[in-house]
Amino acid sequence: MKYALVGTIAVALSACSGQTERTYTVDEADEALLSKVLKECRNNPGELREAPNCRNADAADWKLRLERMRKSLGG
């Protein structure tokens, strides 16, 4: 009973913890935001590798690289 009460309190407190960061889509990322998010993600990959913003920033970075390659090749 004691452990159930402690568990319930822990779950309730974790639900109330701080602000959640807004998740940006791949298309929303401008270069300044992309640079900021990629810097944070690459600085702490162990903790942030699977974070939605890190995954979306990687996808947006890849998309921008492909677009630049296409332009440089005349496409």
CYANA upper distance limits for C-alpha pairs under 8 A (distance plus 0.5 A):
  1 MET  CA      5 LEU  CA      6.85
  2 LYS  CA      6 VAL  CA      6.87
  3 TYR  CA      7 GLY  CA      6.49
  4 ALA  CA      8 THR  CA      6.57
  5 LEU  CA      9 ILE  CA      6.72
  6 VAL  CA     10 ALA  CA      6.64
  7 GLY  CA     11 VAL  CA      6.70
  8 THR  CA     12 ALA  CA      6.66
  9 ILE  CA     13 LEU  CA      6.61
 10 ALA  CA     14 SER  CA      6.62
 11 VAL  CA     15 ALA  CA      6.78
 12 ALA  CA     16 CYS  CA      7.17
 13 LEU  CA     17 SER  CA      6.89
 23 THR  CA     52 PRO  CA      6.99
 23 THR  CA     53 ASN  CA      6.03
 24 TYR  CA     28 GLU  CA      6.58
 24 TYR  CA     29 ALA  CA      7.24
 24 TYR  CA     53 ASN  CA      6.60
 24 TYR  CA     56 ASN  CA      7.66
 25 THR  CA     29 ALA  CA      7.25
 25 THR  CA     53 ASN  CA      8.29
 25 THR  CA     56 ASN  CA      6.65
 26 VAL  CA     56 ASN  CA      5.78
 26 VAL  CA     57 ALA  CA      7.07
 26 VAL  CA     59 ALA  CA      6.95
 26 VAL  CA     60 ALA  CA      5.40
 27 ASP  CA     60 ALA  CA      7.55
 29 ALA  CA     33 LEU  CA      6.46
 29 ALA  CA     34 LEU  CA      6.08
 29 ALA  CA     57 ALA  CA      7.77
 29 ALA  CA     60 ALA  CA      7.35
 30 ASP  CA     34 LEU  CA      6.42
 31 GLU  CA     35 SER  CA      6.46
 32 ALA  CA     36 LYS  CA      6.80
 33 LEU  CA     37 VAL  CA      6.64
 34 LEU  CA     38 LEU  CA      6.47
 34 LEU  CA     57 ALA  CA      6.42
 34 LEU  CA     60 ALA  CA      8.15
 34 LEU  CA     61 ASP  CA      7.85
 35 SER  CA     39 LYS  CA      6.55
 36 LYS  CA     40 GLU  CA      6.90
 37 VAL  CA     41 CYS  CA      6.61
 37 VAL  CA     53 ASN  CA      7.71
 37 VAL  CA     54 CYS  CA      7.17
 37 VAL  CA     57 ALA  CA      7.19
 38 LEU  CA     42 ARG  CA      6.41
 38 LEU  CA     54 CYS  CA      7.15
 38 LEU  CA     57 ALA  CA      6.79
 38 LEU  CA     58 ASP  CA      7.79
 39 LYS  CA     43 ASN  CA      6.51
 40 GLU  CA     44 ASN  CA      7.02
 41 CYS  CA     45 PRO  CA      6.08
 41 CYS  CA     48 LEU  CA      6.16
 41 CYS  CA     49 ARG  CA      7.01
 41 CYS  CA     54 CYS  CA      6.30
 44 ASN  CA     48 LEU  CA      6.53
 44 ASN  CA     49 ARG  CA      8.19
 45 PRO  CA     49 ARG  CA      5.22
 48 LEU  CA     54 CYS  CA      7.26
 49 ARG  CA     54 CYS  CA      6.77
 49 ARG  CA     55 ARG  CA      7.67
 50 GLU  CA     54 CYS  CA      7.23
 50 GLU  CA     55 ARG  CA      6.86
 51 ALA  CA     55 ARG  CA      6.80
 52 PRO  CA     56 ASN  CA      6.56
 53 ASN  CA     57 ALA  CA      6.38
 54 CYS  CA     58 ASP  CA      6.66
 55 ARG  CA     59 ALA  CA      6.83
 56 ASN  CA     60 ALA  CA      6.56
 57 ALA  CA     61 ASP  CA      6.47
 58 ASP  CA     62 TRP  CA      6.67
 59 ALA  CA     63 LYS  CA      6.63
 60 ALA  CA     64 LEU  CA      6.68
 61 ASP  CA     65 ARG  CA      6.72
 62 TRP  CA     66 LEU  CA      6.75
 63 LYS  CA     67 GLU  CA      6.78
 64 LEU  CA     68 ARG  CA      6.68
 65 ARG  CA     69 MET  CA      6.66
 66 LEU  CA     70 ARG  CA      6.59
 67 GLU  CA     71 LYS  CA      6.74
 68 ARG  CA     72 SER  CA      6.65
 69 MET  CA     73 LEU  CA      6.66
 70 ARG  CA     74 GLY  CA      6.84
 70 ARG  CA     75 GLY  CA      5.53
 71 LYS  CA     75 GLY  CA      5.88
